[in-house]
């Protein structure tokens, strides 16, 4: 499969431009009359990278991404996506926002549904208490995922 000479991502032979960086690709006619995209082979594109593109393709610090996602879920994804993948940055922002909205809703619902009896000091558990427990376990899964996402090229 051919690769984009600008960013190094794989492109289809029929593509007129790279879907990652938007660079126009050269199209050539094959002997059979079919139009194909001329792109570089994997060995040649690695040596012809502009310095700025080669710098953005490096792996991020896996431990930094994991710790960010452990303490502030979603920010590890933002860290991984900066300069590499805008979709991962957007996903990180959404995880951050919805995690704290969900945590706040679960906390408020737990307080509102907790029933206390006047004769005893014991209280029954709210069904939403499990959401608060889950909100403490999810950052561990997010940290694990961010660690492995940071190690990929």
C-alpha positions in Angstrom: 0.0 0.0 0.0 1.4 3.5 -0.8 2.1 6.1 1.7 1.7 9.9 1.8 5.0 11.6 1.2 4.1 14.4 3.6 2.8 12.7 6.8 3.7 9.0 6.1 0.2 7.6 6.6 -1.0 4.8 4.3 -3.3 5.9 1.4 -5.2 3.9 -1.1 -3.9 3.8 -4.7 -7.0 5.6 -5.9 -6.8 8.5 -3.5 -6.3 12.0 -4.9 -5.2 13.4 -1.6 -4.2 12.3 1.9 -7.1 12.1 4.3 -4.8 12.8 7.3 -2.9 15.9 6.2 -4.8 17.0 3.0 -1.8 17.0 0.7 -2.6 16.3 -3.0 -1.1 13.1 -4.3 0.3 12.6 -7.8 -1.8 10.5 -10.0 -0.3 8.4 -12.8 -1.8 6.3 -15.6 -1.0 2.6 -15.5 -0.5 0.6 -18.7 -4.0 -0.9 -18.3 -5.5 2.7 -18.5 -6.3 2.9 -14.8 -5.5 6.0 -12.8 -3.4 5.3 -9.7 -1.8 7.4 -7.0 1.9 7.6 -7.0 3.3 7.6 -3.5 6.5 6.6 -1.8 7.3 3.2 -0.4 7.5 2.7 3.4 11.3 2.6 3.3 11.7 5.9 1.3 9.1 8.0 3.2 10.8 7.4 6.5 14.0 8.9 5.2 12.3 11.8 3.4 10.3 13.1 6.3 10.4 16.8 6.9 11.8 17.4 10.5 8.6 18.8 11.8 6.6 15.8 10.6 9.1 13.3 12.0 9.0 15.1 15.4 5.2 14.8 15.7 5.2 11.1 14.9 7.2 10.2 18.0 5.6 8.4 20.9 4.5 10.3 23.9 5.6 9.5 27.5 3.4 6.6 28.5 3.7 7.3 32.3 2.7 10.9 31.9 -0.4 9.9 29.9 -1.3 7.2 32.5 -0.9 9.5 35.5 -2.9 12.3 33.8 -5.8 9.9 33.1 -5.6 8.4 36.6 -6.0 11.7 38.4 -7.9 13.8 35.8 -9.6 11.3 33.5 -9.5 12.4 29.9 -6.4 14.6 30.1 -4.1 11.7 29.3 -6.0 11.3 26.0 -5.6 15.0 25.3 -1.8 14.7 26.0 -1.5 11.8 23.6 -3.5 13.5 20.9 -1.7 16.9 20.9 0.3 17.1 17.7 -0.5 13.6 16.7 -4.2 12.9 16.4 -7.0 15.5 16.8 -9.6 12.8 17.2 -7.9 11.6 20.4 -7.7 15.1 21.7 -11.4 15.6 21.2 -12.2 12.2 22.8 -10.1 13.2 25.8 -12.0 16.5 26.2 -15.3 14.6 26.0 -14.2 12.0 28.5 -13.1 14.7 30.9 -16.3 16.6 30.7 -18.7 13.6 30.8 -16.7 11.9 33.6 -17.1 14.9 36.0 -20.7 15.5 34.9 -21.5 11.8 35.6 -19.7 11.9 38.9 -21.6 15.0 40.0 -25.0 13.5 39.0 -24.2 10.3 40.8 -23.2 12.2 43.9 -26.3 14.4 43.9 -28.6 11.4 43.3 -27.0 9.4 46.1 -27.6 12.3 48.5 -31.2 12.8 47.3 -32.1 9.1 47.5 -30.5 8.2 50.8 -33.2 7.4 53.3 -32.6 7.8 56.9 -34.9 6.6 59.6 -35.6 8.7 62.6 -35.6 5.8 65.0 -32.2 4.5 64.2 -29.0 6.1 63.0 -28.4 3.6 60.2 -29.2 4.6 56.7 -30.1 2.5 53.7 -27.8 2.5 50.7 -28.8 4.4 47.6 -28.8 2.5 44.3 -26.7 5.3 42.9 -23.9 4.6 45.3 -22.5 2.0 42.9 -22.0 4.9 40.4 -19.7 6.6 42.8 -17.7 3.4 43.3 -17.5 3.0 39.6 -16.3 6.6 39.2 -13.3 5.7 41.4 -12.5 2.5 39.3 -12.9 4.0 35.8 -9.7 6.2 36.0 -7.7 3.0 36.5 -9.0 1.7 33.2 -8.5 5.1 31.6 -4.9 5.1 32.8 -4.2 1.6 31.5 -5.6 2.6 28.1 -3.7 5.9 27.9 -0.5 4.1 28.7 -0.9 1.7 25.8 -2.1 4.4 23.4 1.0 6.5 24.2 3.3 3.6 23.2 1.8 3.2 19.7 3.4 5.1 16.8 
